[in-house]
Amino acid sequence: MVRRWRIRSKLFIAVSLLLATVLLLAFSGFWGLYRYRQLANSLVTRAMEIPYAYDLNRHALTLCEIDTRRGQISAREGMIQSSTLGDPIFDIAKLESERFDNALVEFHLTLQRYEAASSDMTETHSLLVDLEGQQKSLADIRVSFENLDGFLRAPHTVEPSRRLEMKSHLSRLVQDTDDHLRIIHGGMAEFSRDVRGQYRAWIGIAWTCTILAIAMVGMLLLAFRSLVVKPFRTLLDGSRLVAGGQFDHRIDLGTDDELSELANAMNDMTDRFQGALANINSLCLNLDKQVKDRTREVIQNEQLASVGFLAAGVAHEINNPLATIAWSAESLQSRAAEFAMSRQPDADTAQEWTAELANNLRRIEDEAYRCKGITEKLLDFSRLSEIRRAPTDLAELVRDVVAMVGTVGQYRCKTMNIDAETAVVAHVNPQEVRQVVLNLVTNALESVDTDGAVDIRVSCDAGKALIVVRDNGCGMNEEVMKHLFEPFFTRRRDGTGTGLGLSITYRIISQHGGSLTPHSDGEGCGSTMELMLPLEPENQDVTASHRIAFDSKQQNTKRLSAA
């Protein structure tokens, strides 16, 4: 329920709890301080009242003692019958009367000061004694004093008949001051027990307020962690996951506040970004497919151009066996006519005709297989269907390419040397590698003069097949080697070429996991192209159909060579 509240409401509740905690602690502290101040004020007040109570009791006792001495002096005076002015007894009686009057005045002044101090006291200041009992006792003292004062103001106060009444008033006054002093002392005796109980109450209240404050702070921290920190952490972790590429992740805070709105906005943005990414991926796949299709078309066009180039060069090569076949056919035709005109040829003539017929037929067969071999080589170059990678003898492949290029008229006068004595079998696409070797060889032949030479070496080193094409032609500078494999870059001396041959060659070699490295010491110093291919495929599973195709290719090559 609380998780659905807005952040403003959550903050209001949090601030309210914090304020309540502060107020609770403030109440506990101030209440203790006020109670301590009240106790201190009561102690100060009682410290001032105790001397007053003692003074009242002392003055009352003094009045009683003086009155007793006055009675004794009066009794002596009656027995001696002395009332002269210079009599010592008379002087003593006069002195005692003055003392009595002074003590009475002191008692009155002390009582007034005590009443003035007591009038400022309230119930909250009376922690040591019962304020009501104290005021009642003080009122009794006032009544006793007023009765005594009224009695003293009446005539004939000192007559013997009234001395008993005088003594009764003084005794009453002494009794009241004693009672009042006992009240004060009794209150002080109860002080320790009362203060102990009050301190226990104060400590209990303080601990209660502290525990409540700690509980409220704990609740506030838990609520802050659950309602603020945890949603923020979930939002931050979700944002990091989305930023890390997990676009399928959605942030769910389980709340209905501003953070939830932010998470929903983040999810909407992720949805839009995921949709845009899907469109971009689809577009990239489409463009990649188009690039592959166009690349395949370019490779096929380059391959067809190479086939056309070779076909134009080997056309006259096919004319020679065709001329031989035609000559042999004409010979057979003339011999057949002679045989038809001869009615009964002798045995020698028949044997001669038979031998000549066999020779012509053998010659026709040989030349026909020769033409077949030439056309099959052209078909190998012009094959456009998808060919999977298979074990291929690179040495035999290079020899076939060199043999085919050697039939081209413009290259007949140039020397090509092959160093490929041992078979080097690699798992490659034979059609693509044949096109690569053709591009490298024709580029090398184009760069040399009429008396130039091109050396081709095929070897095997550290699990790699190495084909090195070296020429002594025009060479290359650093600028040419820097842009050598860029599309549409060409430096042919005759100005022909599309500039795609080496670019396509480099792409084919990269797809095979190999490398093609150019070397040249500069212009006029010749060039070297090092082609390196892995012998083993990335996937070691070579199908049986590949082996059969390789074996059939080897047998067909041997049969053509024998022909």
C-alpha positions in Angstrom: 0.0 0.0 0.0 2.7 2.4 1.0 4.8 1.5 -2.1 2.0 2.9 -4.2 2.2 6.4 -2.6 3.8 9.3 -4.4 7.2 10.4 -3.3 5.8 13.6 -1.9 3.6 11.6 0.5 6.4 9.3 1.4 8.6 12.3 2.2 5.8 13.9 4.2 5.5 10.7 6.3 9.3 10.5 6.7 9.5 14.1 7.8 6.6 13.6 10.2 8.3 10.6 11.8 11.5 12.5 12.1 9.8 15.5 13.7 7.9 13.2 16.1 11.2 11.6 17.0 12.8 15.0 17.7 9.8 16.1 19.7 9.8 12.9 21.7 13.5 13.3 22.6 13.0 17.0 23.3 10.0 16.2 25.6 12.1 13.7 27.4 15.0 16.0 27.8 13.1 19.2 28.7 10.8 17.3 31.1 13.7 15.9 33.0 15.3 19.4 33.1 12.2 21.0 34.3 11.7 18.4 37.0 15.4 18.9 38.0 14.8 22.7 38.2 11.7 22.2 40.2 13.6 20.0 42.7 16.4 22.5 42.8 14.0 25.3 43.5 12.3 23.3 46.2 15.6 22.6 47.8 16.5 26.3 47.7 13.1 27.3 49.1 13.3 24.7 51.9 16.8 25.8 52.7 15.4 29.3 53.2 12.4 28.1 55.2 14.2 25.9 57.7 16.0 28.8 59.3 12.7 30.6 59.6 11.1 27.6 61.3 14.1 27.3 63.6 14.0 31.1 64.4 10.2 31.0 65.1 10.7 28.0 67.5 13.7 29.7 69.1 11.9 33.0 69.6 8.9 31.1 71.0 11.1 29.3 73.5 12.8 32.6 74.3 9.5 34.2 75.0 8.5 31.3 77.2 11.8 31.4 79.1 11.6 35.2 79.5 8.1 34.9 80.8 9.2 32.3 83.3 11.9 34.5 84.6 9.5 37.4 84.7 7.2 35.3 86.9 10.0 34.4 89.2 11.1 38.0 89.5 7.5 39.1 90.2 7.3 36.4 92.9 10.5 37.7 94.5 9.3 41.2 94.2 6.1 40.3 96.1 7.9 38.7 98.9 10.4 41.5 99.3 7.8 44.3 98.9 10.3 46.3 96.9 9.2 48.7 94.2 11.7 51.4 94.5 13.3 52.8 91.4 16.8 51.9 92.3 16.0 48.3 93.4 18.0 45.7 91.5 15.0 43.4 91.3 13.1 46.2 89.7 15.8 46.7 87.2 16.0 43.0 86.3 12.2 42.9 85.8 12.4 45.9 83.6 15.3 44.4 81.6 13.4 41.1 81.2 10.3 43.0 80.0 12.5 44.7 77.4 13.9 41.3 76.3 10.4 39.9 76.1 9.2 42.8 74.0 12.3 42.5 71.7 11.8 38.7 71.4 8.1 39.3 70.6 9.1 41.8 67.9 11.7 39.4 66.5 9.1 36.7 66.4 6.7 38.9 64.6 9.3 40.0 62.0 10.4 36.4 61.4 6.8 35.3 61.0 6.1 38.1 58.5 9.2 37.2 56.5 8.3 33.5 56.7 4.7 34.2 55.5 6.0 36.4 52.7 8.3 33.6 51.5 5.6 31.0 51.8 3.1 33.1 49.8 5.4 32.8 46.8 5.4 29.0 46.8 3.2 26.9 44.7 2.3 23.3 44.7 4.9 22.5 42.0 7.7 23.9 44.3 6.7 21.7 47.3 8.6 18.5 46.7 9.9 18.1 50.2 6.8 18.8 52.5 3.1 19.0 52.3 2.3 22.5 51.3 -1.2 22.4 52.6 -0.1 21.1 56.0 2.7 23.7 56.1 0.3 26.6 55.4 -2.1 25.3 58.0 0.6 25.0 60.6 1.9 28.5 59.7 -1.7 29.8 60.0 -2.0 28.2 63.5 1.3 30.0 64.5 -0.2 33.3 63.2 -3.4 32.7 65.3 -1.4 31.8 68.4 0.8 34.9 68.0 -2.2 37.1 67.4 -3.9 35.7 70.5 -0.8 36.3 72.5 -0.4 39.8 71.1 -4.0 40.6 71.9 -3.6 39.2 75.4 -0.5 41.4 75.9 -2.3 44.5 74.8 -5.1 44.0 77.3 -4.7 45.7 80.7 -3.5 43.9 83.8 -1.6 41.4 81.7 1.0 40.9 84.3 -1.3 40.4 87.3 -0.8 37.1 89.1 -4.4 36.0 88.3 -3.7 36.2 84.6 -0.3 34.7 84.4 -1.6 31.2 83.9 -3.5 32.4 80.8 -0.3 34.1 79.6 1.6 30.9 80.1 -1.0 29.0 78.2 -0.7 31.4 75.2 3.1 31.0 75.2 2.9 27.2 75.5 0.4 27.2 72.6 2.8 29.3 70.6 5.8 27.0 71.4 3.7 23.9 70.6 2.7 25.3 67.2 6.3 26.2 66.3 7.4 22.7 67.4 4.7 21.1 65.3 5.7 23.3 62.4 9.3 22.3 62.8 8.4 18.7 63.0 6.5 19.1 59.7 9.6 20.5 58.1 11.8 17.8 59.5 9.3 15.1 58.5 9.2 16.4 55.0 13.0 16.3 54.9 13.0 12.8 56.1 10.6 11.8 53.3 12.8 13.6 50.8 15.1 10.6 50.0 12.3 8.2 49.3 10.3 10.7 47.3 13.3 11.7 45.2 14.3 8.0 44.6 10.8 7.3 43.3 10.7 10.4 41.1 14.1 9.6 39.6 13.0 6.1 38.8 10.0 7.6 37.1 12.2 10.1 35.2 14.6 7.3 34.1 11.7 5.1 33.0 10.2 8.0 31.0 13.6 8.8 29.5 14.2 5.1 28.5 10.7 4.9 27.1 11.2 8.0 25.0 14.7 6.7 23.8 13.3 3.3 22.8 10.4 4.9 21.0 12.8 7.3 19.2 15.1 4.4 18.2 12.2 2.4 17.0 10.9 5.4 15.0 14.4 6.0 13.5 14.7 2.3 12.7 11.2 2.3 11.0 12.3 5.4 9.1 15.5 3.8 7.9 13.7 0.6 6.9 11.1 2.6 5.0 13.8 4.7 3.4 15.6 1.6 2.2 12.5 -0.2 1.0 10.8 2.8 -0.6 13.7 4.9 -1.9 17.1 3.1 -1.9 15.8 -0.3 -3.3 13.8 1.3 -6.2 16.8 3.5 -7.0 19.1 0.5 -7.0 16.7 -1.5 -9.2 16.4 1.4 -11.6 20.2 1.8 -11.7 20.9 -1.9 -12.2 18.2 -2.1 -14.9 19.7 0.9 -16.7 23.2 -0.7 -16.5 21.8 -3.9 -18.0 20.1 -2.0 -20.8 23.3 0.0 -21.4 25.2 -3.3 -21.5 23.1 -4.5 -24.4 20.4 -6.6 -22.7 17.6 -4.9 -24.5 15.1 -7.5 -23.5 15.3 -6.5 -19.8 12.4 -4.4 -18.4 12.5 -2.5 -15.1 9.7 -3.2 -12.7 9.8 -1.3 -9.4 6.4 -2.4 -8.1 5.6 1.2 -7.1 3.3 3.9 -8.5 5.4 7.0 -7.8 7.7 9.2 -9.8 10.4 6.6 -9.9 7.9 4.2 -11.4 7.2 6.8 -14.1 10.9 7.1 -14.8 11.2 3.3 -15.0 8.2 3.2 -17.4 9.8 5.9 -19.5 13.0 3.9 -19.5 11.1 0.8 -20.6 9.4 2.7 -23.4 12.7 4.1 -24.6 14.1 0.5 -24.5 11.1 -0.7 -26.5 11.7 2.0 -29.1 15.4 1.4 -29.2 14.8 -2.4 -29.5 12.4 -1.8 -32.4 14.9 0.6 -34.0 17.7 -2.0 -33.5 15.6 -4.7 -35.0 14.9 -2.5 -38.0 18.6 -1.7 -38.3 19.6 -5.4 -37.9 17.1 -6.3 -40.6 18.4 -3.6 -42.8 22.0 -4.6 -42.1 21.2 -8.3 -43.0 19.5 -7.2 -46.2 22.4 -5.0 -47.1 24.9 -7.7 -46.1 23.0 -10.1 -48.4 23.1 -7.6 -51.2 26.8 -7.1 -50.6 27.4 -10.8 -50.7 25.3 -11.1 -53.9 27.1 -8.3 -55.5 30.4 -9.6 -54.4 29.6 -13.0 -55.9 28.5 -11.4 -59.1 31.7 -9.4 -59.2 33.7 -12.5 -58.6 31.7 -14.4 -61.3 32.1 -11.5 -63.7 35.9 -11.4 -63.0 35.9 -15.1 -63.5 34.1 -14.9 -66.8 36.4 -12.1 -67.9 39.3 -14.4 -67.1 37.7 -17.2 -69.0 37.1 -14.9 -72.0 40.7 -13.8 -71.8 41.9 -17.4 -71.7 39.4 -18.5 -74.4 40.7 -15.8 -76.8 44.2 -16.9 -76.1 43.7 -20.7 -76.5 41.4 -20.5 -79.5 44.3 -21.1 -81.9 45.4 -24.0 -79.6 42.2 -25.8 -80.4 42.7 -25.1 -84.1 45.8 -27.4 -84.3 44.1 -30.6 -83.1 41.0 -29.7 -85.2 43.3 -29.3 -88.2 44.8 -32.7 -87.5 41.4 -34.2 -87.1 40.3 -32.7 -90.4 43.4 -33.9 -92.2 43.0 -37.4 -90.8 39.3 -37.4 -91.8 40.1 -36.3 -95.3 42.8 -39.1 -95.5 40.2 -41.6 -94.4 37.7 -40.3 -96.9 40.2 -40.6 -99.8 41.2 -44.1 -98.7 37.6 -45.1 -98.4 37.0 -44.0 -102.0 40.0 -45.9 -103.3 38.9 -48.9 -101.4 35.4 -48.7 -102.9 36.8 -48.4 -106.4 39.2 -51.4 -106.0 37.3 -54.6 -106.7 39.6 -57.1 -105.3 42.7 -55.6 -103.5 45.5 -57.9 -102.7 46.5 -58.8 -99.2 49.3 -56.3 -98.9 47.1 -53.5 -100.0 44.4 -54.5 -97.6 46.9 -54.7 -94.8 48.3 -51.3 -95.7 44.8 -49.7 -95.8 44.0 -51.3 -92.4 47.2 -49.9 -90.8 46.6 -46.5 -92.2 43.0 -46.6 -91.1 44.0 -47.4 -87.6 46.6 -44.7 -87.5 44.2 -42.1 -88.7 41.5 -43.2 -86.2 44.1 -43.1 -83.3 45.2 -39.6 -84.4 41.6 -38.4 -84.5 41.0 -39.9 -81.0 44.2 -38.3 -79.6 43.4 -34.9 -81.0 39.8 -35.2 -79.8 41.0 -35.9 -76.2 43.4 -33.0 -76.5 40.6 -30.7 -77.4 38.5 -32.2 -74.6 41.3 -31.5 -72.1 41.5 -27.8 -73.3 37.8 -27.4 -73.0 37.7 -29.0 -69.6 40.3 -26.6 -68.3 38.2 -23.7 -69.6 35.1 -25.2 -68.0 37.0 -25.4 -64.7 37.7 -21.7 -64.9 34.2 -20.8 -66.0 32.3 -23.0 -63.4 30.0 -20.6 -61.6 28.1 -23.0 -59.3 28.8 -23.2 -55.6 31.8 -25.4 -54.9 32.5 -26.5 -51.4 35.9 -26.7 -50.0 37.7 -30.0 -50.5 41.3 -31.4 -50.3 43.1 -30.0 -53.3 46.7 -30.5 -54.6 47.9 -26.9 -55.0 51.0 -27.9 -56.9 48.8 -29.6 -59.6 46.4 -26.7 -59.6 49.3 -24.2 -60.2 50.7 -26.4 -63.0 47.2 -26.4 -64.7 46.9 -22.6 -64.4 50.4 -22.1 -65.8 49.8 -24.5 -68.6 46.6 -22.7 -69.5 48.2 -19.2 -69.3 51.1 -20.4 -71.4 48.8 -21.0 -74.4 47.8 -17.3 -74.5 49.6 -15.7 -77.4 50.8 -12.5 -75.7 52.5 -14.6 -72.9 54.1 -17.2 -75.1 57.4 -15.3 -75.4 57.6 -14.8 -71.6 59.3 -17.4 -69.3 57.4 -19.1 -66.5 59.3 -21.4 -64.1 57.5 -23.7 -61.7 59.0 -25.1 -58.6 56.3 -27.6 -57.4 57.9 -31.0 -57.3 55.9 -32.4 -54.2 52.2 -32.4 -53.7 50.8 -29.8 -51.3 47.3 -30.7 -50.4 45.1 -28.1 -48.7 41.5 -27.9 -47.8 40.3 -25.1 -50.0 37.8 -24.1 -52.7 39.7 -25.2 -55.8 37.8 -22.9 -58.1 38.4 -19.8 -56.0 42.1 -20.6 -55.5 42.5 -21.3 -59.2 41.2 -17.8 -59.8 43.6 -16.3 -57.2 46.6 -18.0 -58.8 45.4 -16.9 -62.3 45.2 -13.3 -61.1 48.7 -13.4 -59.5 50.3 -15.0 -62.5 48.7 -12.8 -65.1 49.6 -9.7 -63.0 53.2 -10.9 -62.8 53.3 -11.5 -66.6 51.8 -8.1 -67.2 54.5 -6.4 -65.2 57.5 -8.0 -67.0 58.9 -7.2 -70.5 59.1 -9.6 -73.4 62.2 -11.2 -72.2 61.1 -11.2 -68.5 60.5 -14.2 -66.3 58.0 -15.2 -63.7 58.9 -17.8 -61.0 56.2 -19.7 -59.2 57.1 -21.8 -56.1 54.7 -24.1 -54.2 55.9 -25.4 -50.8 54.7 -26.4 -47.4 55.9 -24.9 -44.1 54.6 -25.3 -40.5 51.2 -26.5 -41.5 50.8 -23.8 -44.1 50.8 -24.0 -47.9 53.0 -21.3 -49.4 52.7 -20.1 -53.0 55.2 -17.5 -54.0 54.9 -15.6 -57.4 58.1 -13.6 -58.1 58.8 -11.5 -61.2 61.6 -9.2 -62.4 59.3 -6.6 -63.8 58.5 -3.0 -63.0 58.2 -3.4 -59.3 56.1 -1.3 -56.8 56.7 1.6 -54.6 55.3 2.2 -51.1 52.3 4.1 -52.3 51.3 1.3 -54.7 51.7 -1.4 -52.0 49.6 0.7 -49.6 46.6 0.8 -52.0 47.3 -2.5 -53.7 44.2 -4.3 -52.4 41.7 -1.4 -52.6 38.9 -1.9 -55.1 39.3 -0.2 -58.5 43.0 0.5 -57.9 45.2 -0.5 -60.9 48.6 0.4 -62.2 48.8 -1.7 -65.4 51.1 -0.2 -67.9 48.7 -0.7 -70.8 45.9 1.1 -68.9 43.5 -1.9 -69.0 42.0 -3.7 -66.0 39.1 -2.9 -63.6 41.2 -2.8 -60.4 39.1 -5.5 -58.8 41.4 -8.5 -59.4 43.6 -8.2 -56.3 40.7 -6.9 -54.2 38.7 -10.0 -55.0 41.8 -12.1 -54.5 42.4 -10.7 -51.1 38.8 -11.3 -50.1 39.0 -14.9 -51.2 42.2 -15.5 -49.3 40.8 -13.9 -46.1 37.7 -16.2 -46.3 40.1 -19.1 -46.4 41.9 -17.9 -43.3 45.1 -17.2 -45.3 47.2 -14.1 -46.0 48.6 -12.4 -49.1 51.7 -10.2 -48.6 53.3 -8.1 -51.3 57.0 -7.4 -51.4 59.1 -5.0 -53.6 62.3 -3.2 -53.3 61.0 -0.4 -55.4 60.2 0.5 -59.0 62.2 -1.5 -61.5 63.3 -4.1 -58.9 60.5 -6.7 -59.4 57.8 -7.8 -57.1 57.0 -10.8 -55.0 53.5 -12.0 -53.8 53.5 -14.5 -51.0 50.2 -16.5 -50.6 49.8 -18.5 -47.5 46.9 -20.9 -46.9 46.1 -23.3 -44.0 46.5 -27.0 -44.8 43.7 -28.1 -42.5 40.2 -26.6 -42.6 38.6 -24.8 -39.6 36.1 -27.7 -39.5 38.0 -31.0 -39.7 34.9 -32.9 -40.9 35.7 -33.6 -44.5 32.9 -35.4 -46.2 33.3 -38.6 -48.3 31.9 -36.8 -51.3 34.9 -34.4 -51.2 37.3 -37.3 -51.2 35.6 -38.9 -54.1 35.6 -35.7 -56.0 39.3 -35.2 -55.3 40.2 -38.8 -56.4 38.1 -38.5 -59.6 39.8 -35.2 -60.4 43.3 -36.8 -59.9 42.4 -39.8 -62.1 41.0 -37.5 -64.8 44.1 -35.3 -64.7 46.4 -38.3 -65.1 44.3 -39.6 -68.1 44.5 -36.2 -69.8 48.2 -35.9 -69.2 48.7 -39.4 -70.7 46.7 -38.4 -73.7 
